Amino acid sequence: MKHAAFATVDAMVRALAPSYPVMCIYPAELRKSARAFLDGFPGRVLYAVKCNPDPQVIRILAEAGIRNFDTASLPEVALVKELLPDATCYFNHPVKNRAAIESAHHVYDVRHFVIDSHEELAKILACTGKAGGKAGDLVIQVRLATAPGYAAFDLSLKFGVPMEQASGLLRAVVAAGAQPALSFHVGSQCATPEAYEHALREAGTVLAAAGVVPAYVNVGGGFPAHYRGSSLLPLGAFFEAIGREVKALHLPAGTDTLCEPGRALVVEAGTLVVQVQLRKGDSLYVNDGIFGSLSELNVARLTPPTRLIRLSGPSANETREFRIFGPTCDSADVLPLPFVLPADAAEGDWIEIGQVGAYSNALASHFNGFYCDTTVTIGD
Ligand SMILES: Cc1ncc(COP(=O)(O)O)c(C=O)c1O
C-alpha cells in the first residue's frame, strides 16, 4: 500500500491523475472524532480496528489519544502492537482460534478477552496456560446478547450469551481466578440511545444475579454515523444516556466503563476518489464498486455526498442523476441509489465520494483483479 500526503484532494488529482481508486484520509476529521469520544464518553475509549485497519488511521487516532484497541484477530493484534508497542489490545471476538489466543497472549501480552460460552473460557485458560486458578492477570468479558431492532446491523444473531445464562458464565470466570467483566454490542449504526439503556439495565440484572463485581462494563460500538439524509441524535445524547444508566448500576468506585466504536470514529475521515471509465447515457462506469470499497453503500442503501473533479475545465452547473456501475463483470456491481452530478459528467472525470471511512477498505475484495491499494492523507 502506497502512502503520500497532499494539501487537498484536487491537488492529489492534479499530481497523480489517478486511473485507479484512491482512499483519502483526513487526519483533522480523525482528530475531531477522537476528541469527541475522549472528551464526551464517560469512560475509556477503544478503537475497533476492523472498521478501518489502515495503519495511518491507527497512528493518527493514537496520536489523538486513543491508546486502547478492540482487535478481532491475531493479524489485527499484530498490526496494532507492531505500530504501537505500548498500546493495549483487547481480543474482543467471542470465537477465537487456539493458536491466535496463544500468540496474542504470549507474544503480544494480550490479557483482555471476550467469551460467550464456557467452551471459549476453557480454550482461553488452556491456551494462555492459566488453567488451575492462575488466571489473575486475565480480564474475561462475558458478552451479553442484546435485543434486536435498534440498529442497521444486528450482531446478537451471531454472538452473545442470553441473559439467563450470563450469570453462570460470569461466576465461571470468577471460579477460574480471572477478573470478570461484562460487554455487549447493540449492533452497528444504532439509531437510538435506548439500545444502550436497555442493554445496561439487563447488564445490571445479570450482575445482581451473579453477585459479581466487574472489572469494567464495555458498551461496545454501534454509535451511529450521521450519514447524509439521516436525522439521528448527536453522539452526546448517547454518551449522556450511557453515563446515566451506568450510574444507576451503583458499581464500586473505580469500575470503568469502556466503549469500542469503529464507524462513528472514522466514517467522516475517509473519502474515495474514483475515475469515470465510460459514460453510457445516464450511466457512469467507475473504477471501484460494491465488491471493492463501496459495499456499505449497497448494504445500507446510502447516498453519500459526491463531488465531480475535472482538471480540463469547469463542469456544467446543471445536474442530473447518474446510475453508478462498478468495474467488475458482475451485473450486481451497481450502486443502489443514483449520484447527482453535473449533467456533462464524462469519461476521465473523477468523483470524490464522502463518508466512506468506515467498512470500506476493510471489506474490499480483489474480485476481477480490481481493488484500491492507494491511500493518501489530505490536509495535514
Ligand atoms: C465486538 C465489536 N466491537 C466493536 C465493533 C465496532 O462497531 P461499530 O463500527 O458499529 O462502532 C464491532 C463491529 O462489528 C464489533 O463486532
The ligand as an SDF file (V2000), in Angstrom:
LIG
                    3D

 16 16  0  0  0  0  0  0  0  0999 V2000
  -17.0050   -6.6190   19.0740 C   0  0  0  0  0  0  0  0  0  0  0  0
  -17.1710   -5.4010   18.2420 C   0  0  0  0  0  0  0  0  0  0  0  0
  -16.8040   -4.2110   18.7660 N   0  0  0  0  0  0  0  0  0  0  0  0
  -16.9060   -3.0680   18.0620 C   0  0  0  0  0  0  0  0  0  0  0  0
  -17.3750   -3.0680   16.7610 C   0  0  0  0  0  0  0  0  0  0  0  0
  -17.4790   -1.7670   16.0380 C   0  0  0  0  0  0  0  0  0  0  0  0
  -18.8010   -1.4450   15.8530 O   0  0  0  0  0  0  0  0  0  0  0  0
  -19.2470   -0.0690   15.1720 P   0  0  0  0  0  0  0  0  0  0  0  0
  -18.4460    0.0890   13.9300 O   0  0  0  0  0  0  0  0  0  0  0  0
  -20.6950   -0.2510   14.9310 O   0  0  0  0  0  0  0  0  0  0  0  0
  -18.9720    1.0130   16.1580 O   0  0  0  0  0  0  0  0  0  0  0  0
  -17.8030   -4.2730   16.1820 C   0  0  0  0  0  0  0  0  0  0  0  0
  -18.3320   -4.2970   14.8210 C   0  0  0  0  0  0  0  0  0  0  0  0
  -18.6860   -5.3000   14.2750 O   0  0  0  0  0  0  0  0  0  0  0  0
  -17.6870   -5.4730   16.9320 C   0  0  0  0  0  0  0  0  0  0  0  0
  -18.0370   -6.6560   16.4250 O   0  0  0  0  0  0  0  0  0  0  0  0
  1  2  1  0
  2  3  1  0
  2 15  2  0
  3  4  2  0
  4  5  1  0
  5  6  1  0
  5 12  2  0
  6  7  1  0
  7  8  1  0
  8  9  2  0
  8 10  1  0
  8 11  1  0
 12 13  1  0
 12 15  1  0
 13 14  2  0
 15 16  1  0
M  END
$$$$
